Amino acid sequence: MSGKPPGLCSARAPSDHKEIGAALTIEETTVKMHVRAICIKIGVRNRTEAVIAAQCVPGDGFVAQRG
């Protein structure tokens, strides 16, 4: 992944899209778009599942695409 999406992974899970956008200085709709793209890439349904998946991966916390 490149650009701003990795920053989304570092945001705290309880934050809403609006808070994440404010922290990254991007619009809430942009956050939603990036979260959706990340979820599709790693094969999860929502941000909560993405956070859980990232916590299960040793190292940098990024999950490889599931085939």
Secondary structure, 3 states (H helix, E strand, C coil): CCCCHHHHHHCCCCCCHHHHHHHHCCCHHHHHHHHHHHHHHHCCCCHHHHHHHHHCCCCCCCCCCCC
